[in-house]
Amino acid sequence: MSLKQFIKKHINKVIALIGPHKWSYKEPTLLILMYHRILPKSDPSYSTEQPGMLVTPDSLDLHLDTLKKYFKPIHLHEWLTRKANNLPLPKKSVAITFDDGWADNYEYAFPLLKKHNIPATIFLVSNLIDTSKTFWPERLVSTITAIAKIDIDLFKLEACSWLHDLDVQYKFSASPTTSELDEIINKAKRYSDNEIDKLIDELTQQINIPTKVEILNWQQIKEMQSSLLVEFGSHTKNHTRMLSELSTNVMEDELIGSQSSLSTSLQSEIPLFCYPNGDMTEKAEKIVSKNYFGACTTKSGWVNSKSNYHKLPRIGIHEDISSTKSNFLARLSGWL
């Protein structure tokens, strides 16, 4: 263990003993946790997914068991509604959220939510439900790893030129590591979502990349809905980032169209929204504020009486920082 790791381990232990999960609060306070994928390490996708996206089922089990000891679990919409109407609330509540609507939320997270009787909100990308489509980072990763396995020389194709222009550490001469894939994804974000999808389309037209269904289907969604443990929010129609160059028409279609589609399919209101990638603009905020009761961001923090309902902070959780109880409790503080 390095000196840095040793120091961090002991700092985490101290925060786990004295952190805000132990504090007393005069006013109702809410901790919103942000999860994405729940996958065992044995799953093939675990080794290629971005580390910040992953939590194992064992770790989630530990998290849920730990949260019950310090917080009152509650649906996010219920907490916001009760607070807005000055109704009684626990001093410390926790709301679980999952972004994107991954099928593994049903396979691995849902059984644990039932086991611990803890509610959650899943933010869905309406146009991906019940399809074999997935998000461009996963498409890009599967394409690059497939090329590396099939024939390295394929990286010399003209359709791959934009990858080289990203100026990443990966040399396109061997199978990429997880950290190299993570860097490629982050640097590819310089392009718009439509641009990236088109670039990947051009590449996959020349190479046959097998597809895997990774997004929830309606049967799974409605089963979770009927349990009353899981509620659903909007995450746009196509996981389009709310960037400044988007036209008002596109924004409204993504933001309002997703809400309308989900509401019709689930026969219920969709009062909550979550910004893809955490990207926000003033124009998008106005549309969201007009059409949704609340919206989650990727900004770190806890919710209190001063929090803007349409800029709700959350604490992001992933395996590397939460696989032990002390690390998880330290992460809840938002200090690390």
C-alpha positions in Angstrom: 0.0 0.0 0.0 1.4 3.4 -1.0 1.6 6.3 1.5 -1.2 8.1 -0.4 -3.4 5.0 -0.1 -2.6 4.6 3.6 -3.5 8.2 4.3 -6.7 8.1 2.4 -7.7 4.9 4.1 -7.4 6.5 7.5 -9.1 9.7 6.4 -12.0 7.7 5.2 -12.2 5.9 8.6 -12.3 9.2 10.4 -15.0 10.6 8.1 -17.0 7.4 8.6 -17.0 8.1 12.3 -17.8 11.8 12.3 -19.2 12.6 8.9 -22.6 14.3 8.1 -24.4 11.0 8.2 -23.9 11.1 12.0 -24.9 14.8 12.4 -28.2 16.1 13.9 -30.2 18.4 11.7 -32.7 21.1 12.7 -34.4 21.0 9.3 -35.2 18.0 7.0 -32.1 17.1 4.9 -32.0 14.8 1.9 -29.1 12.8 0.5 -29.6 11.8 -3.1 -27.4 9.0 -4.4 -26.5 8.6 -8.0 -25.9 5.1 -9.4 -25.7 3.9 -13.0 -24.9 0.3 -13.7 -25.0 -2.7 -11.2 -22.8 -5.5 -12.5 -20.9 -8.4 -11.0 -17.2 -8.4 -11.9 -17.8 -11.7 -13.8 -19.9 -9.8 -16.4 -18.0 -9.2 -19.7 -19.2 -5.6 -19.7 -17.6 -4.9 -16.3 -14.1 -4.9 -17.8 -14.9 -2.4 -20.6 -17.3 0.0 -18.8 -16.1 3.3 -17.5 -15.2 2.8 -13.8 -17.3 5.7 -12.6 -20.4 3.9 -14.0 -20.1 0.7 -12.0 -21.1 -0.8 -8.6 -21.2 -4.5 -7.9 -24.3 -6.2 -6.5 -22.4 -7.1 -3.3 -21.4 -3.4 -2.8 -25.0 -2.2 -3.4 -26.2 -4.7 -0.9 -23.7 -3.3 1.6 -24.8 0.3 0.8 -28.5 -0.3 1.2 -27.9 -2.1 4.5 -25.7 0.7 5.8 -28.1 3.5 4.7 -31.0 2.1 6.7 -28.9 2.6 9.9 -28.5 6.4 9.4 -31.3 7.6 7.1 -35.0 7.1 6.3 -35.2 5.8 2.7 -37.8 7.7 0.7 -38.9 8.2 -2.9 -37.4 11.4 -4.3 -40.7 12.8 -5.5 -42.4 12.1 -2.2 -39.7 14.0 -0.3 -39.9 17.0 -2.6 -43.7 17.0 -2.5 -43.8 16.8 1.3 -41.2 19.6 1.6 -43.0 21.9 -0.8 -46.2 21.4 1.2 -44.6 21.8 4.6 -45.5 18.3 5.6 -43.6 16.3 8.2 -40.3 14.8 7.1 -37.5 12.9 8.8 -34.4 15.0 9.7 -32.2 12.7 7.5 -33.6 11.0 4.4 -32.0 9.3 1.5 -33.3 8.9 -2.1 -31.7 6.3 -4.4 -31.5 7.2 -8.1 -30.2 5.3 -11.2 -29.4 7.0 -14.4 -30.0 5.7 -18.0 -32.3 2.7 -17.4 -29.8 -0.2 -17.7 -31.2 -3.7 -17.8 -28.9 -4.6 -15.0 -30.9 -2.3 -12.7 -33.7 -4.9 -13.1 -31.5 -8.0 -12.9 -29.3 -7.0 -10.0 -30.5 -3.8 -8.3 -34.3 -4.5 -8.1 -33.9 -7.8 -6.1 -31.8 -5.9 -3.6 -34.3 -3.0 -3.4 -36.9 -5.5 -2.6 -34.7 -7.3 0.0 -34.1 -4.1 1.9 -37.5 -2.5 1.1 -35.9 0.7 -0.2 -37.5 2.8 -2.9 -35.7 4.2 -5.9 -36.1 6.3 -9.0 -34.8 5.2 -12.4 -34.3 7.9 -15.1 -35.2 6.5 -18.5 -34.1 7.4 -22.0 -37.4 6.9 -23.7 -36.3 6.1 -27.3 -33.9 3.3 -26.1 -36.5 1.3 -24.2 -37.2 -2.1 -25.7 -34.5 -1.7 -28.4 -31.0 -3.1 -29.0 -29.7 0.5 -29.1 -27.4 1.7 -26.4 -25.4 4.9 -25.5 -22.6 6.1 -27.7 -19.8 5.5 -25.1 -20.7 1.8 -24.9 -21.0 1.7 -28.7 -17.6 3.3 -29.1 -16.0 0.9 -26.5 -17.5 -2.2 -28.1 -16.3 -1.0 -31.6 -12.8 -0.2 -30.5 -12.4 -3.5 -28.5 -13.8 -5.5 -31.4 -11.4 -3.9 -33.9 -8.5 -4.6 -31.6 -9.5 -8.3 -31.5 -10.3 -8.7 -35.2 -7.5 -6.8 -36.8 -5.4 -3.9 -35.5 -4.8 -2.8 -39.1 -8.5 -1.8 -39.3 -7.6 1.3 -37.2 -5.9 2.6 -40.4 -9.3 2.9 -42.1 -10.3 6.5 -43.0 -13.4 6.0 -40.8 -11.0 5.7 -37.8 -9.1 9.0 -38.5 -11.2 11.0 -36.0 -10.2 8.6 -33.3 -6.5 9.3 -33.9 -7.3 13.0 -33.9 -8.5 12.8 -30.3 -4.8 12.7 -29.3 -5.1 10.0 -26.7 -2.5 7.9 -25.0 -3.9 4.7 -26.6 -1.7 3.9 -29.7 -4.3 1.8 -31.5 -1.8 -1.1 -31.6 -3.2 -3.5 -29.0 -6.2 -4.2 -26.9 -7.0 -1.0 -25.0 -7.0 -0.8 -21.2 -10.0 0.4 -19.2 -8.2 3.7 -18.5 -7.4 4.2 -22.2 -11.0 3.6 -23.1 -12.1 6.1 -20.4 -9.8 8.7 -21.9 -11.1 8.1 -25.4 -14.7 8.6 -24.2 -14.0 11.8 -22.3 -12.1 13.3 -25.3 -14.8 12.3 -27.7 -17.2 14.5 -25.8 -15.8 17.5 -27.8 -18.3 16.3 -30.5 -22.0 16.6 -30.2 -24.0 13.5 -29.6 -25.3 13.4 -33.2 -21.8 13.9 -34.5 -20.4 11.0 -32.5 -23.2 8.7 -33.4 -22.6 9.4 -37.1 -18.9 8.8 -36.8 -19.5 5.5 -35.0 -22.2 4.6 -37.6 -19.7 5.1 -40.4 -17.2 2.8 -38.7 -19.7 0.0 -37.9 -21.0 0.0 -41.4 -17.6 -1.4 -42.4 -17.2 -3.7 -39.5 -19.8 -6.1 -38.2 -20.0 -5.5 -34.4 -22.4 -7.8 -32.5 -25.1 -5.9 -30.5 -26.2 -6.8 -27.0 -29.5 -5.7 -25.4 -28.4 -3.6 -22.3 -31.4 -1.3 -21.8 -34.6 -2.1 -19.9 -37.7 -3.3 -21.7 -41.3 -2.3 -20.9 -42.0 -5.6 -19.2 -39.2 -5.1 -16.8 -40.1 -1.5 -16.2 -43.8 -2.2 -15.6 -42.9 -5.1 -13.2 -40.8 -2.7 -11.2 -43.5 0.0 -11.3 -46.1 -2.4 -10.0 -43.9 -3.2 -7.0 -44.4 0.5 -5.9 -40.7 0.5 -4.9 -39.5 1.9 -8.2 -40.6 5.2 -9.8 -39.4 6.5 -13.1 -38.2 9.9 -14.4 -37.1 11.3 -17.7 -33.6 11.3 -19.0 -34.5 12.8 -22.4 -35.5 10.8 -25.6 -32.0 10.0 -26.8 -29.6 10.9 -23.9 -28.9 14.1 -25.7 -26.7 16.5 -23.7 -28.2 19.8 -23.1 -25.5 21.9 -24.8 -25.7 25.5 -25.9 -25.7 24.7 -29.6 -28.9 22.7 -29.5 -31.9 24.5 -30.9 -35.0 25.2 -28.8 -37.0 22.8 -30.9 -34.6 19.9 -30.3 -34.4 20.7 -26.6 -38.2 20.8 -26.3 -38.5 17.5 -28.2 -35.9 15.8 -26.0 -37.2 17.2 -22.7 -41.0 17.3 -23.2 -41.2 14.5 -25.7 -39.6 12.0 -23.4 -41.9 13.0 -20.6 -45.0 12.7 -22.7 -43.9 9.3 -24.1 -43.1 7.8 -20.7 -46.3 9.2 -19.1 -48.4 7.6 -21.8 -46.7 4.2 -21.6 -46.7 4.1 -17.8 -50.0 5.8 -17.4 -48.7 8.0 -14.7 -47.2 11.5 -14.3 -43.4 11.9 -14.9 -42.6 14.8 -12.5 -38.8 14.3 -12.4 -36.0 14.9 -14.8 -32.2 14.1 -14.8 -29.7 16.0 -17.0 -27.6 13.6 -19.2 -24.0 13.9 -18.4 -24.9 16.8 -16.0 -24.9 19.3 -18.9 -27.1 22.3 -18.3 -27.8 25.6 -20.1 -30.1 28.4 -19.1 -32.4 27.6 -22.0 -32.7 23.9 -21.0 -33.3 24.9 -17.3 -36.2 27.1 -18.3 -37.9 24.3 -20.2 -37.2 21.8 -17.4 -38.5 24.2 -14.7 -41.7 24.8 -16.7 -42.5 21.1 -17.3 -41.0 19.2 -14.3 -41.5 19.4 -10.6 -37.8 18.6 -9.9 -34.6 17.8 -11.7 -31.3 16.1 -10.7 -27.8 17.3 -11.7 -24.4 15.7 -11.2 -23.3 18.4 -8.9 -22.1 17.1 -5.6 -24.0 17.9 -2.3 -27.0 17.3 -0.1 -30.4 18.8 -0.5 -31.7 21.3 2.1 -34.3 24.0 2.5 -32.3 26.4 0.2 -31.8 23.9 -2.6 -33.3 24.7 -6.0 -35.7 21.9 -6.9 -34.5 22.0 -10.6 -30.8 21.8 -9.7 -30.8 19.1 -7.2 -27.3 17.9 -6.1 -26.4 14.3 -5.7 -23.5 12.1 -4.5 -22.2 9.9 -7.2 -21.4 6.3 -6.2 -19.1 3.9 -7.9 -17.2 0.7 -7.0 -13.7 2.2 -6.6 -14.8 4.5 -3.8 -17.5 2.5 -2.1 -16.6 -1.1 -1.8 -16.1 -1.0 2.0 -18.4 0.4 4.6 -15.9 3.1 5.7 -15.2 4.2 2.1 -18.9 4.3 1.4 -19.7 6.4 4.5 -16.8 8.7 3.7 -18.1 9.2 0.1 -21.6 10.2 1.4 -20.0 13.4 2.9 -19.2 14.7 -0.6 -15.8 15.8 0.7 -13.8 13.2 -1.2 
